Amino acid sequence: MPLGCFGTAVLFVVFAGSVVLIVFSAVKSTEVYKDALARAKAHPAVIEALGSPITEGFLVSGNTNVNGASGEANLSIRIAGPKGNATIYVAARKSLGQWNYSGLVVEIAKTHQRIDLLQSPAPASSP
């Protein structure tokens, strides 16, 4: 009989893992997630702090709630580069089909420096 219990436990773990994978995949496919990640990967201060390439972590925390043309999102997205790790924090509302950010920052893990992705980066000074 222990084999039956083991089989049930394995099925439960596979089921739970599948649910988690589906949820993370759903969040990662949202417009707000993709936009936040693209902005972080393209921001000069983030690239300088983390190096290149910048990759996304597997786990995403927070929530999104979208109902047609409206919704809201509060996410924490882990990213990493050759020089270190960081977290993108996203707070946004969707109204009339468009996302409006109330906050979009990257916090560098090592220094706790916060880079506001909603502000235009300062132009690079020429030598």
Buried (B, 14 or more C-beta within 10 A) or exposed (E): EEEEEEEEEEEEEEEEEEEEEEEBEEBBEBBBBEBBBEBBBEBEBBBEBBEEEBEBBEEBEBEBEBEEEEBBBBBBBBBBBEBBBBBBBBBBBBEEEEBEBEEBBBBBBEEEBEBEBEEEBEEEEEE
